[in-house]
Amino acid sequence: MNKKLIDLSHTIEDGLITYKGLPAPIVCDFLKREDSEPHYAPGTQFQIAKIDMVVNSGTYVDAPSHRYKDGKDISELPLSSLANLDTVVIHSDYRQGRATDASAFQNVNIKGKAVLIHTGWSDHWNTDQYFEGHSFLTEDAAIYLRDQGAVFVGIDSLNIDDTDVGQRPVHTILLKHEIPICEHLTNLKTLPDTGFRFFAVPVKVKAVGSFPVRAFGVV
C-alpha cells in the first residue's frame, strides 16, 4: 500500500532534560554484555539495561489520573483512544504569538479526530530556549476541542498549558473528559493536514498518569 511511517517522537537518552526542575533519565547497564558470558555458550552475550526516570520524559501521553485522583491511569486508557486515530494538523506558528485560541480550529472538522497542534516550538528542543516562552493552548481552545468532539490532543511544545501561571485549564478540561494529551511532539511539519492515522501508545503501566510514547503518523 506504500504507506509511510513518520516518527513524531523525541529520543530519550541519558541526561536528557525534558522539563526544567524534573530529573534527567539515568540510562545504564544492569547487566553488561561481558558479565553475561558465564551464563551462556561461548560467544553468546546479552545486555540488560536499567532506566531511572520520571514518567514525564521525552514525548509522553497524559491520562486523566495525571490531573484527577479518580481518573483513568495509563493502563486503563483504551487502545482506541491512542492508536489508529483519524487526525488533523492545525498550524499555529509560535512566531505569530504564544497562545493558540479557539479561532485556530474554526471551520475544521475535528469530531472523532486526534488534533495535533504544530507550533514549531520543537525546533528549540534540547536547548535552554525550549523551557522559556513556549507555545500553549488557551482555555477557550480546550473548551472548543471538547465541545466539537476531539478524541486526542497533542502539541509540539513544552506544555499544552501556559506554565507562567498556576492554573492548568487545558489539562483540567481535556482530561476531565478523558481526552488524552500528548506533549513534546516533533516533526509535525512533515505531516499532511488531514488524511492520515496517528499512534501514540505507552507501555501498559498501572498507577501512573503519564508515560513516554513512540508517536508516529501513517501517511
TANOR-V79895 format. One record per residue. N is the residue number from 1. PHI is phi in degrees with one decimal (NA if undefined). PSI is psi in radians with two decimals (none if undefined). D_FIRST is the distance of its C-alpha to the first C-alpha in Angstrom with 1 decimal. Layout:
<<N & PHI & PSI & D_FIRST> <N & PHI & PSI & D_FIRST>>
This chain:
<<1 & NA & -0.09 & 0.0> <2 & 59.0 & 0.63 & 3.8> <3 & -77.2 & 2.56 & 5.6> <4 & -112.4 & 2.36 & 9.2> <5 & -99.2 & 2.19 & 12.0> <6 & -115.9 & 2.04 & 15.4> <7 & -73.4 & 2.25 & 18.5> <8 & -118.2 & 0.32 & 21.1> <9 & -114.0 & 2.59 & 23.9> <10 & -82.2 & 2.69 & 27.1> <11 & -85.7 & 2.27 & 28.2> <12 & -88.9 & 2.26 & 31.1> <13 & -144.4 & 2.91 & 33.7> <14 & -56.7 & 2.24 & 37.4> <15 & 87.2 & -0.03 & 39.6> <16 & -69.0 & 2.28 & 37.0> <17 & -100.8 & 2.05 & 38.5> <18 & -92.3 & -0.70 & 36.2> <19 & -140.4 & 2.13 & 39.0> <20 & -58.4 & 2.28 & 42.5> <21 & 102.4 & -0.31 & 44.9> <22 & -98.5 & 2.52 & 42.5> <23 & -68.0 & 2.61 & 42.7> <24 & -76.6 & 2.66 & 40.3> <25 & -64.6 & 2.57 & 38.4> <26 & -110.8 & 1.99 & 40.1> <27 & -113.8 & 2.09 & 37.7> <28 & -151.5 & 3.11 & 39.6> <29 & -83.2 & 2.32 & 40.0> <30 & -88.6 & -0.75 & 41.3> <31 & -129.6 & 2.01 & 41.4> <32 & -74.9 & 2.70 & 41.4> <33 & -58.3 & -0.81 & 39.9> <34 & -65.7 & -0.51 & 43.4> <35 & -76.3 & -0.30 & 44.9> <36 & -82.5 & -0.27 & 42.5> <37 & -56.6 & -0.69 & 43.7> <38 & -62.1 & -0.30 & 46.7> <39 & -88.5 & -0.16 & 44.5> <40 & -133.4 & 3.10 & 42.4> <41 & -67.0 & 2.73 & 42.8> <42 & -53.1 & 2.35 & 43.7> <43 & 86.3 & -0.05 & 40.9> <44 & -103.9 & 2.15 & 38.8> <45 & -133.4 & 2.66 & 38.3> <46 & -139.4 & 2.67 & 36.5> <47 & -119.1 & 2.36 & 36.5> <48 & -118.0 & 2.12 & 36.6> <49 & -92.3 & 2.84 & 36.4> <50 & -131.1 & 2.36 & 38.2> <51 & -126.0 & 2.25 & 37.3> <52 & -117.2 & 1.92 & 39.9> <53 & -155.8 & 2.72 & 38.5> <54 & -74.3 & 2.68 & 38.7> <55 & -72.1 & -0.36 & 35.6> <56 & -87.1 & 1.21 & 35.3> <57 & -130.8 & 2.46 & 33.9> <58 & 65.2 & -2.54 & 31.0> <59 & -88.9 & 2.15 & 28.3> <60 & -140.7 & 2.82 & 29.2> <61 & -107.6 & 2.43 & 29.1> <62 & -100.2 & 2.27 & 32.3> <63 & -98.0 & 2.92 & 33.0> <64 & -53.3 & -0.59 & 35.9> <65 & -71.2 & -0.19 & 38.3> <66 & -62.3 & -0.56 & 38.1> <67 & -107.9 & -0.57 & 40.3> <68 & -121.3 & 2.27 & 41.7> <69 & -55.4 & -0.71 & 43.7> <70 & -97.3 & 0.18 & 42.7> <71 & -78.4 & 2.85 & 39.0> <72 & -63.5 & 2.42 & 36.0> <73 & -90.0 & -3.12 & 35.4> <74 & -56.9 & -0.70 & 32.1> <75 & -68.5 & -0.36 & 32.0> <76 & -94.0 & -0.12 & 32.5> <77 & -69.0 & 2.24 & 29.6> <78 & -68.6 & 2.55 & 27.1> <79 & -58.0 & -0.51 & 23.6> <80 & -65.4 & -0.29 & 22.7> <81 & -93.2 & -0.05 & 24.6> <82 & -127.8 & -0.31 & 22.7> <83 & -132.7 & 2.55 & 19.0> <84 & 57.9 & 0.74 & 16.0> <85 & -90.6 & 2.29 & 18.2> <86 & -64.3 & 2.38 & 17.5> <87 & -138.1 & 2.60 & 19.1> <88 & -128.2 & 2.44 & 21.2> <89 & -104.4 & 2.27 & 22.7> <90 & -110.1 & 2.22 & 26.3> <91 & -95.7 & 2.18 & 27.9> <92 & -143.9 & 1.42 & 31.5> <93 & -58.4 & 2.17 & 32.8> <94 & -61.0 & -0.41 & 35.5> <95 & -71.7 & -0.23 & 37.5> <96 & -96.9 & 0.04 & 38.1> <97 & 138.0 & 2.56 & 39.5> <98 & -71.3 & -0.68 & 39.0> <99 & -91.0 & 2.32 & 38.6> <100 & -106.7 & 2.02 & 35.8> <101 & -104.1 & -3.05 & 37.3> <102 & -61.1 & -0.45 & 36.2> <103 & -62.9 & -0.40 & 36.2> <104 & -67.8 & -0.32 & 33.0> <105 & -107.3 & 0.04 & 31.1> <106 & -64.1 & 2.53 & 32.8> <107 & 63.3 & 0.37 & 30.9> <108 & -119.7 & 2.28 & 27.6> <109 & -78.9 & 1.89 & 26.1> <110 & -114.4 & 0.03 & 26.0> <111 & -62.7 & 2.16 & 26.7> <112 & 74.8 & 0.24 & 24.6> <113 & -116.8 & 2.71 & 22.7> <114 & -77.7 & 2.43 & 22.8> <115 & -118.3 & 2.06 & 24.7> <116 & -110.4 & 2.20 & 24.5> <117 & -100.4 & 2.00 & 27.4> <118 & -95.0 & 1.88 & 27.0> <119 & -105.7 & -0.33 & 30.5> <120 & 87.1 & -0.04 & 30.2> <121 & -64.0 & -0.41 & 32.7> <122 & -64.3 & -0.26 & 30.5> <123 & -61.8 & -0.37 & 31.5> <124 & -93.0 & 0.08 & 34.8> <125 & -51.5 & 2.44 & 33.4> <126 & 64.9 & 0.49 & 35.8> <127 & -128.9 & 2.85 & 38.7> <128 & -63.5 & -0.55 & 41.8> <129 & -64.4 & -0.48 & 40.7> <130 & -56.9 & -0.53 & 37.8> <131 & -87.1 & -0.16 & 40.4> <132 & -122.6 & 2.25 & 42.5> <133 & 70.5 & 0.61 & 41.8> <134 & -74.1 & 2.84 & 38.2> <135 & -74.7 & 2.66 & 36.2> <136 & -158.0 & 2.96 & 36.3> <137 & -97.8 & 2.64 & 35.9> <138 & -89.3 & 2.92 & 39.1> <139 & -60.7 & -0.72 & 40.3> <140 & -67.7 & -0.48 & 39.8> <141 & -65.8 & -0.77 & 36.1> <142 & -62.2 & -0.74 & 35.7> <143 & -61.9 & -0.76 & 37.6> <144 & -63.4 & -0.80 & 35.4> <145 & -60.2 & -0.76 & 32.2> <146 & -61.6 & -0.87 & 33.7> <147 & -69.1 & -0.47 & 35.1> <148 & -92.1 & 0.04 & 32.0> <149 & 89.5 & 0.40 & 29.9> <150 & -62.2 & 2.50 & 27.9> <151 & -109.8 & -0.15 & 26.7> <152 & -163.2 & 2.45 & 26.1> <153 & -134.2 & 2.27 & 27.5> <154 & -131.6 & 2.75 & 27.0> <155 & -146.5 & 2.60 & 28.7> <156 & -95.1 & 0.90 & 28.6> <157 & -140.8 & 3.02 & 32.4> <158 & -60.1 & -0.68 & 35.1> <159 & -157.1 & 2.52 & 35.7> <160 & -75.1 & -0.30 & 34.6> <161 & -104.5 & 2.82 & 38.4> <162 & -74.8 & 2.02 & 41.2> <163 & -88.4 & 0.06 & 42.8> <164 & -75.8 & -0.23 & 46.0> <165 & -125.5 & 2.88 & 47.3> <166 & -79.6 & -0.40 & 47.5> <167 & -72.6 & 2.63 & 45.7> <168 & -132.2 & 1.19 & 42.1> <169 & -64.8 & -0.57 & 41.3> <170 & -70.3 & -0.83 & 37.6> <171 & -57.8 & -0.77 & 37.3> <172 & -61.0 & -0.81 & 40.0> <173 & -73.9 & -0.87 & 38.4> <174 & -69.0 & -0.80 & 34.8> <175 & -70.6 & -0.51 & 35.5> <176 & -60.9 & -0.55 & 38.2> <177 & -101.1 & 0.34 & 35.6> <178 & 58.2 & 0.70 & 33.2> <179 & -102.9 & 1.86 & 30.7> <180 & -60.5 & 2.63 & 29.5> <181 & -118.7 & 2.41 & 29.9> <182 & -122.5 & 2.22 & 28.1> <183 & -116.4 & 2.79 & 30.2> <184 & 66.2 & 0.61 & 29.8> <185 & -70.5 & 2.90 & 26.2> <186 & -150.2 & 2.93 & 25.3> <187 & 67.6 & 0.31 & 22.8> <188 & -65.3 & -0.40 & 22.4> <189 & -66.0 & -0.28 & 22.9> <190 & -88.2 & -0.09 & 19.5> <191 & -89.0 & 2.63 & 17.8> <192 & -70.8 & 2.87 & 17.4> <193 & -70.7 & -0.55 & 20.1> <194 & -148.3 & 3.09 & 18.0> <195 & 80.4 & 0.49 & 14.6> <196 & -140.9 & 2.98 & 13.2> <197 & -112.0 & 2.58 & 14.0> <198 & -124.1 & 2.47 & 16.8> <199 & -132.6 & 2.37 & 18.2> <200 & -151.5 & 1.38 & 21.8> <201 & -107.4 & 2.08 & 23.0> <202 & -85.9 & 2.94 & 26.4> <203 & -62.8 & 2.54 & 28.2> <204 & -82.3 & 1.44 & 29.9> <205 & -108.0 & 2.34 & 33.4> <206 & -83.1 & 2.54 & 36.4> <207 & 69.8 & 0.47 & 39.0> <208 & -130.1 & 2.59 & 37.2> <209 & -100.1 & -0.16 & 36.1> <210 & -143.0 & 2.71 & 33.7> <211 & -164.1 & 2.53 & 31.5> <212 & -60.4 & 2.64 & 29.2> <213 & -132.5 & 2.76 & 25.4> <214 & -101.3 & 1.58 & 22.4> <215 & -81.4 & 2.48 & 20.8> <216 & -157.1 & 2.76 & 17.4> <217 & -112.5 & 2.54 & 14.9> <218 & -109.7 & 1.94 & 11.2> <219 & -111.4 & none & 10.4>>
